[in-house]
Amino acid sequence: MYAVIESGGKQYRVEQGEVLDVELLSSVGEDGAVEFDRVLLIGGNGEARVGAPTVAGAKVRAKVLDAVRGPKIRVFKTKKRKGFRRTNGHRQHLHRVRIEEIGG
């Protein structure tokens, strides 16, 4: 069984037991439990339930494993004929989560 969830403006295809990095989550429980209620699709066993825009009553439960940082992105700015050059970097803060249960 798999599901497509939305978190942080991005969509992820997840299965039970999978570990993935998502944008920082604001609603993390004391034990690190989190629920994704924006489930766009649930599939498996040859059938799929597609939401409009979400599947009613569907939830994906996950556990936060760690807070990590994403890969470094270089930002280079320049202006022609002015001698202006700036290099900047950025690393996004992420939560690493393990999908525990797909329900709905």
DSSP file (Angstrom, degrees, kcal/mol; ACC not computed):
  #  RESIDUE AA STRUCTURE BP1 BP2  ACC     N-H-->O    O-->H-N    N-H-->O    O-->H-N    TCO  KAPPA ALPHA  PHI   PSI    X-CA   Y-CA   Z-CA
    1    1 A M              0   0    0      0, 0.0    15,-0.7     0, 0.0     2,-0.3   0.000 360.0 360.0 360.0 140.5    0.0    0.0    0.0
    2    2 A Y  E     -AB  15  43A   0     41,-2.6    41,-2.6    13,-0.2     2,-0.3  -0.906 360.0-161.7-137.8 165.6    1.2    3.5   -0.8
    3    3 A A  E     -AB  14  42A   0     11,-2.4    11,-3.1    -2,-0.3     2,-0.5  -0.978  17.7-134.8-145.3 156.4    0.0    7.1   -0.5
    4    4 A V  E     -AB  13  41A   0     37,-2.3    36,-2.9    -2,-0.3    37,-1.2  -0.975  32.9-177.9-112.6 119.1    0.8   10.5   -2.0
    5    5 A I  E     -AB  12  39A   0      7,-2.6     7,-2.5    -2,-0.5     2,-0.5  -0.763  20.9-136.5-115.5 161.3    0.9   13.1    0.7
    6    6 A E  E     +A   11   0A   0     32,-1.9     2,-0.3    -2,-0.3    32,-0.3  -0.977  30.4 158.5-119.1 129.3    1.5   16.9    0.6
    7    7 A S  E >   -A   10   0A   0      3,-2.6     3,-1.3    -2,-0.5    16,-0.3  -0.949  67.6  -1.2-151.1 127.0    3.8   18.6    3.1
    8    8 A G  T 3  S-     0   0    0     -2,-0.3     3,-0.1     1,-0.3    16,-0.1   0.798 127.7 -58.2  66.6  28.5    5.6   21.9    2.9
    9    9 A G  T 3  S+     0   0    0      1,-0.3     2,-0.3    14,-0.0    -1,-0.3   0.530 118.5 102.9  79.4   4.8    4.1   22.6   -0.6
   10   10 A K  E <   -A    7   0A   0     -3,-1.3    -3,-2.6     2,-0.0     2,-0.4  -0.867  64.9-132.9-120.1 154.9    5.7   19.4   -2.0
   11   11 A Q  E     -A    6   0A   0     -2,-0.3     2,-0.4    -5,-0.2    -5,-0.2  -0.891  20.7-170.7-109.9 138.2    4.2   16.0   -2.8
   12   12 A Y  E     -A    5   0A   0     -7,-2.5    -7,-2.6    -2,-0.4     2,-0.6  -0.982  20.3-141.4-129.6 137.3    5.7   12.7   -1.7
   13   13 A R  E     -A    4   0A   0     -2,-0.4     2,-0.3    -9,-0.2    -9,-0.2  -0.893  36.5-177.7 -94.5 119.3    4.9    9.1   -2.6
   14   14 A V  E     -A    3   0A   0    -11,-3.1   -11,-2.4    -2,-0.6     2,-0.3  -0.870  19.8-168.9-125.4 151.9    5.3    7.1    0.6
   15   15 A E  E >   -A    2   0A   0     -2,-0.3     3,-1.8   -13,-0.2    84,-0.3  -0.892  45.0 -78.0-129.1 163.1    5.1    3.5    1.7
   16   16 A Q  T 3  S+     0   0    0    -15,-0.7    84,-0.2    -2,-0.3     3,-0.1  -0.397 117.3  18.1 -64.7 133.7    5.1    2.0    5.2
   17   17 A G  T 3  S+     0   0    0     82,-3.0    -1,-0.3     1,-0.3     2,-0.1   0.313  91.8 136.1  88.9  -7.5    8.6    1.8    6.7
   18   18 A E    <   -     0   0    0     -3,-1.8    81,-2.6    81,-0.1     2,-0.5  -0.456  44.9-145.6 -75.7 145.6   10.0    4.4    4.3
   19   19 A V  E     +D   98   0B   0     79,-0.2     2,-0.3    -2,-0.1    79,-0.2  -0.950  28.1 161.8-112.2 129.4   12.3    7.1    5.6
   20   20 A L  E     -D   97   0B   0     77,-2.3    77,-2.9    -2,-0.5     2,-0.5  -0.962  36.8-118.2-145.1 162.3   12.2   10.6    3.9
   21   21 A D  E     +D   96   0B   0     -2,-0.3     2,-0.3    75,-0.2    75,-0.2  -0.891  35.0 174.8-103.9 126.8   13.2   14.2    4.5
   22   22 A V  E     -D   95   0B   0     73,-2.6    73,-2.8    -2,-0.5     3,-0.1  -0.822  39.9 -79.9-124.5 165.4   10.4   16.8    4.6
   23   23 A E  E    S-D   94   0B   0    -16,-0.3    71,-0.2    -2,-0.3    -1,-0.1  -0.168  73.0 -67.1 -57.5 159.5   10.3   20.5    5.4
   24   24 A L        -     0   0    0     69,-0.8     2,-0.4    70,-0.1    -1,-0.2  -0.235  54.9-139.9 -54.4 134.1   10.3   21.5    9.1
   25   25 A L        -     0   0    0     -3,-0.1     3,-0.2     1,-0.1    -1,-0.1  -0.794  13.9-164.7-100.8 139.1    7.1   20.4   10.8
   26   26 A S  S    S+     0   0    0     -2,-0.4     2,-0.8     1,-0.2    -1,-0.1   0.749  79.3  60.2 -93.3 -26.4    5.4   22.6   13.3
   27   27 A S        +     0   0    0      8,-0.1     2,-0.5     2,-0.0     8,-0.3  -0.571  65.3 150.6-108.2  70.5    3.0   20.0   14.9
   28   28 A V        -     0   0    0     -2,-0.8     6,-0.2    -3,-0.2    35,-0.0  -0.875  38.3-133.2-101.6 130.3    5.3   17.4   16.3
   29   29 A G    >   -     0   0    0      4,-2.6     3,-1.3    -2,-0.5    -1,-0.0  -0.105  29.8 -96.6 -72.6 176.2    4.1   15.5   19.4
   30   30 A E  T 3  S+     0   0    0      1,-0.3    -1,-0.1     2,-0.1    -2,-0.0   0.868 125.9  45.9 -63.8 -37.1    6.1   14.8   22.5
   31   31 A D  T 3  S-     0   0    0      2,-0.1    -1,-0.3     1,-0.0    -2,-0.0   0.319 124.9-100.2 -89.8  10.0    7.1   11.3   21.4
   32   32 A G  S <  S+     0   0    0     -3,-1.3    32,-3.5     1,-0.3     2,-0.2   0.588  73.8 148.0  85.4  10.9    7.9   12.5   17.9
   33   33 A A  E     +E   63   0B   0     30,-0.2    -4,-2.6    -5,-0.0     2,-0.3  -0.576  19.6 176.4 -82.5 142.6    4.6   11.4   16.3
   34   34 A V  E     -E   62   0B   0     28,-2.6    28,-2.9    -2,-0.2     2,-0.4  -0.993  17.3-148.0-143.6 147.5    3.2   13.4   13.5
   35   35 A E  E     -E   61   0B   0     -8,-0.3     2,-0.7    -2,-0.3    26,-0.2  -0.965   3.4-153.5-119.5 132.7    0.1   12.9   11.2
   36   36 A F  E     +E   60   0B   0     24,-3.1    24,-2.1    -2,-0.4   -29,-0.1  -0.921  17.5 172.5-101.2 114.9   -0.2   14.0    7.6
   37   37 A D        +     0   0    0     -2,-0.7     2,-1.5    22,-0.2    21,-0.2   0.504  58.2  88.7-102.2  -5.0   -3.8   14.6    6.9
   38   38 A R        +     0   0    0    -32,-0.3   -32,-1.9    22,-0.1     2,-0.6  -0.600  56.8 163.9 -89.6  75.0   -3.3   16.1    3.4
   39   39 A V  E     -B    5   0A   0     -2,-1.5    16,-2.9    19,-0.3   -34,-0.2  -0.854  16.5-179.7 -97.2 117.8   -3.5   12.7    1.6
   40   40 A L  E     +     0   0A   0    -36,-2.9    11,-2.5    -2,-0.6     2,-0.3   0.748  65.8   6.3 -90.4 -26.1   -4.0   13.1   -2.1
   41   41 A L  E     -BC   4  50A   0    -37,-1.2   -37,-2.3     9,-0.2     2,-0.4  -0.980  52.3-162.4-157.9 141.5   -4.1    9.5   -3.2
   42   42 A I  E     +BC   3  49A   0      7,-2.2     7,-3.5    -2,-0.3     2,-0.3  -0.998  26.5 167.5-125.8 127.4   -4.1    6.0   -1.6
   43   43 A G  E     +BC   2  48A   0    -41,-2.6   -41,-2.6    -2,-0.4     5,-0.2  -0.864  12.5 106.4-136.9 168.5   -3.2    3.1   -3.8
   44   44 A G  E >   + C   0  47A   0      3,-1.8     3,-1.5    -2,-0.3    -2,-0.0  -0.559  58.4  54.4 138.6 159.0   -2.3   -0.6   -3.7
   45   45 A N  T 3  S-     0   0    0      1,-0.3     3,-0.1    -2,-0.2    -2,-0.0   0.808 127.7 -59.5  58.1  32.5   -3.8   -4.0   -4.4
   46   46 A G  T 3  S+     0   0    0      1,-0.2     2,-0.3     0, 0.0    -1,-0.3   0.558 119.8  87.9  78.5   7.6   -4.6   -2.9   -8.0
   47   47 A E  E <   -C   44   0A   0     -3,-1.5    -3,-1.8     2,-0.0     2,-0.4  -0.950  54.6-159.7-136.8 158.0   -6.9   -0.1   -7.0
   48   48 A A  E     -C   43   0A   0     -2,-0.3     2,-0.6    -5,-0.2    -5,-0.3  -1.000   9.7-150.8-140.3 138.4   -6.4    3.6   -6.2
   49   49 A R  E     -C   42   0A   0     -7,-3.5    -7,-2.2    -2,-0.4     2,-0.4  -0.949  19.4-163.1-108.3 117.6   -8.5    6.2   -4.3
   50   50 A V  E     -C   41   0A   0     -2,-0.6    -9,-0.2    -9,-0.2     2,-0.1  -0.851   8.9-139.7-104.7 133.3   -8.0    9.7   -5.6
   51   51 A G        -     0   0    0    -11,-2.5     4,-0.3    -2,-0.4   -11,-0.1  -0.409  14.1-122.4 -87.7 166.0   -9.0   12.7   -3.5
   52   52 A A  S    S-     0   0    0      2,-1.2   -12,-0.0    -2,-0.1    -2,-0.0  -0.607 104.7 -34.1-137.1  76.5  -10.7   15.8   -4.7
   53   53 A P  S    S+     0   0    0      0, 0.0    -2,-0.3     0, 0.0     2,-0.3  -0.991 146.2  11.6 -88.6 -16.6   -8.3   17.4   -3.5
   54   54 A T  S    S-     0   0    0     -4,-0.1    -2,-1.2    -3,-0.1     2,-0.5  -0.852  78.5-104.7-121.8 159.4   -7.8   15.1   -0.6
   55   55 A V    >   -     0   0    0    -16,-2.9     3,-1.4    -2,-0.3   -16,-0.3  -0.696  45.6-114.8 -79.6 125.5   -9.0   11.6    0.4
   56   56 A A  T 3  S+     0   0    0     -2,-0.5     3,-0.1     1,-0.3    -1,-0.1  -0.410  91.5   1.2 -67.4 129.5  -11.7   12.0    3.1
   57   57 A G  T 3  S+     0   0    0      1,-0.2     2,-0.3    -2,-0.2    -1,-0.3   0.471  95.0 135.3  77.9   2.9  -10.7   10.5    6.4
   58   58 A A    <   +     0   0    0     -3,-1.4   -19,-0.3   -21,-0.2     2,-0.3  -0.666  26.7 175.0 -89.7 139.9   -7.3    9.3    5.3
   59   59 A K  E     - F   0 103B   0     44,-2.4    44,-2.8    -2,-0.3     2,-0.5  -0.992  21.8-151.6-140.8 147.1   -4.2    9.9    7.5
   60   60 A V  E     -EF  36 102B   0    -24,-2.1   -24,-3.1    -2,-0.3     2,-0.4  -0.986  17.0-153.5-119.3 121.6   -0.6    8.9    7.3
   61   61 A R  E     +EF  35 101B   0     40,-2.5    39,-2.3    -2,-0.5    40,-1.9  -0.779  20.2 169.4 -98.4 138.9    1.2    8.5   10.7
   62   62 A A  E     -EF  34  99B   0    -28,-2.9   -28,-2.6    -2,-0.4     2,-0.4  -0.909  27.5-131.9-141.0 166.3    4.9    9.0   10.9
   63   63 A K  E     -EF  33  98B   0     35,-2.2    35,-2.4    -2,-0.3     2,-0.5  -0.989  23.2-125.8-124.4 131.6    7.6    9.4   13.6
   64   64 A V  E     + F   0  97B   0    -32,-3.5    33,-0.3    -2,-0.4     3,-0.1  -0.641  27.2 178.8 -77.4 123.2   10.2   12.1   13.5
   65   65 A L  E     -     0   0B   0     31,-3.3     2,-0.3    -2,-0.5    32,-0.2   0.853  57.9 -24.4 -91.2 -41.4   13.7   10.6   13.7
   66   66 A D  E     - F   0  96B   0     30,-1.3    30,-3.1     2,-0.0     2,-0.6  -0.986  53.2-110.2-165.2 161.9   16.0   13.6   13.5
   67   67 A A  E     + F   0  95B   0     -2,-0.3    28,-0.2    28,-0.2     2,-0.2  -0.949  47.8 170.4-103.2 122.2   16.4   17.2   12.4
   68   68 A V  E     - F   0  94B   0     26,-2.2    26,-3.3    -2,-0.6     2,-0.4  -0.710  30.5-119.8-125.7 173.6   18.8   17.4    9.5
   69   69 A R  E     - F   0  93B   0     24,-0.2    24,-0.2    -2,-0.2     3,-0.1  -0.950  26.5-128.3-118.8 141.3   20.1   19.9    7.0
   70   70 A G        -     0   0    0     22,-3.2     3,-0.1    -2,-0.4    -1,-0.1  -0.021  45.0 -63.4 -75.2-176.8   19.8   19.5    3.3
   71   71 A P        -     0   0    0      0, 0.0    21,-0.5     0, 0.0     2,-0.3  -0.309  60.5 -97.4 -68.8 154.1   22.5   19.8    0.7
   72   72 A K        -     0   0    0     19,-0.1     2,-0.5    -3,-0.1    19,-0.2  -0.543  34.8-157.3 -76.2 134.4   24.3   23.1    0.2
   73   73 A I  E     -G   90   0C   0     17,-2.5    17,-1.4    -2,-0.3     2,-0.4  -0.954   9.1-141.0-112.8 126.8   23.0   25.3   -2.6
   74   74 A R  E     -G   89   0C   0     -2,-0.5     2,-0.5    15,-0.2    15,-0.2  -0.743  11.4-163.3 -89.2 132.3   25.3   27.9   -4.1
   75   75 A V  E     -G   88   0C   0     13,-3.8    13,-3.1    -2,-0.4     2,-0.5  -0.971   9.0-174.3-115.9 116.7   23.7   31.2   -5.0
   76   76 A F  E     -G   87   0C   0     -2,-0.5     2,-0.4    11,-0.2    11,-0.2  -0.956   1.4-172.2-118.2 124.5   25.8   33.3   -7.3
   77   77 A K  E     +G   86   0C   0      9,-2.9     9,-2.5    -2,-0.5     2,-0.3  -0.923  10.5 164.9-116.2 139.6   24.8   36.9   -8.3
   78   78 A T  E     -G   85   0C   0     -2,-0.4     2,-0.4     7,-0.2     7,-0.2  -0.991  24.3-150.3-149.1 153.8   26.5   39.0  -10.9
   79   79 A K  E >>> -G   84   0C   0      5,-1.6     3,-1.4    -2,-0.3     5,-0.7  -0.996  32.1-114.3-126.1 130.4   25.9   42.2  -12.9
   80   80 A K  T 345S+     0   0    0     -2,-0.4    -2,-0.0     1,-0.2     0, 0.0  -0.340  91.7   1.5 -68.3 141.6   27.4   42.6  -16.3
   81   81 A R  T 345S+     0   0    0      1,-0.1    -1,-0.2    -2,-0.1     0, 0.0   0.554 113.3  85.5  63.7  13.7   30.0   45.3  -16.8
   82   82 A K  T <45S-     0   0    0     -3,-1.4    -2,-0.2     2,-0.1    -1,-0.1   0.549  91.9-124.4-116.5 -13.2   29.9   46.4  -13.2
   83   83 A G  T  <5 +     0   0    0     -4,-0.6     2,-0.6     1,-0.3    -3,-0.1   0.687  60.0 147.1  74.9  17.4   32.3   44.1  -11.5
   84   84 A F  E   < +G   79   0C   0     -5,-0.7    -5,-1.6     2,-0.0     2,-0.4  -0.792  13.0 157.6 -93.3 118.2   29.6   43.0   -9.0
   85   85 A R  E     +G   78   0C   0     -2,-0.6     2,-0.4    -7,-0.2    -7,-0.2  -0.987  10.5 175.0-141.3 130.6   29.9   39.4   -7.9
   86   86 A R  E     -G   77   0C   0     -9,-2.5    -9,-2.9    -2,-0.4     2,-0.5  -1.000  12.1-162.0-135.8 135.2   28.5   37.8   -4.8
   87   87 A T  E     +G   76   0C   0     -2,-0.4     2,-0.3   -11,-0.2   -11,-0.2  -0.973  17.5 169.2-116.3 130.8   28.4   34.2   -3.7
   88   88 A N  E     -G   75   0C   0    -13,-3.1   -13,-3.8    -2,-0.5     2,-0.3  -0.929  16.2-150.2-134.8 158.2   26.0   33.0   -1.0
   89   89 A G  E     -G   74   0C   0     -2,-0.3     2,-0.3   -15,-0.2   -15,-0.2  -0.877   6.3-166.1-129.2 163.2   25.0   29.6    0.2
   90   90 A H  E     -G   73   0C   0    -17,-1.4   -17,-2.5    -2,-0.3     2,-0.4  -0.983   7.6-171.9-150.8 136.2   21.9   28.0    1.7
   91   91 A R        -     0   0    0     -2,-0.3     2,-0.2   -19,-0.2   -19,-0.1  -0.981  24.3-136.8-128.6 120.2   21.1   24.8    3.6
   92   92 A Q        -     0   0    0    -21,-0.5   -22,-3.2    -2,-0.4     2,-0.4  -0.502  15.5-124.7 -77.1 139.5   17.5   24.0    4.2
   93   93 A H  E     + F   0  69B   0    -24,-0.2   -69,-0.8    -2,-0.2     2,-0.3  -0.720  38.9 178.5 -82.9 132.6   16.5   22.7    7.7
   94   94 A L  E     -DF  23  68B   0    -26,-3.3   -26,-2.2    -2,-0.4     2,-0.5  -0.879  28.4-131.0-132.9 159.8   14.5   19.4    7.3
   95   95 A H  E     -DF  22  67B   0    -73,-2.8   -73,-2.6    -2,-0.3     2,-0.6  -0.961  18.6-142.9-109.9 132.8   12.9   16.7    9.5
   96   96 A R  E     -DF  21  66B   0    -30,-3.1   -31,-3.3    -2,-0.5   -30,-1.3  -0.860  28.8-177.7 -94.0 122.0   13.7   13.1    8.8
   97   97 A V  E     -DF  20  64B   0    -77,-2.9   -77,-2.3    -2,-0.6     2,-0.5  -0.881  23.7-144.8-124.0 152.1   10.6   11.0    9.3
   98   98 A R  E     -DF  19  63B   0    -35,-2.4   -35,-2.2    -2,-0.3     2,-0.5  -0.971  25.3-126.2-113.4 128.5    9.7    7.3    9.1
   99   99 A I  E     + F   0  62B   0    -81,-2.6   -82,-3.0    -2,-0.5   -37,-0.3  -0.625  31.9 174.4 -76.5 120.2    6.3    6.4    7.8
  100  100 A E  E     +     0   0B   0    -39,-2.3     2,-0.3    -2,-0.5   -38,-0.2   0.856  58.8   2.8 -94.5 -42.9    4.6    4.1   10.4
  101  101 A E  E     - F   0  61B   0    -40,-1.9   -40,-2.5   -85,-0.1     2,-0.6  -0.997  47.8-153.4-153.4 139.8    1.1    3.6    9.1
  102  102 A I  E     + F   0  60B   0     -2,-0.3     2,-0.3   -42,-0.2   -42,-0.2  -0.971  32.1 172.6-113.7 115.8   -1.1    4.5    6.2
  103  103 A G  E       F   0  59B   0    -44,-2.8   -44,-2.4    -2,-0.6    -2,-0.0  -0.907 360.0 360.0-127.0 151.7   -4.8    4.6    7.2
  104  104 A G              0   0    0     -2,-0.3    -1,-0.1   -46,-0.3   -46,-0.1   0.343 360.0 360.0 135.9 360.0   -8.0    5.5    5.6
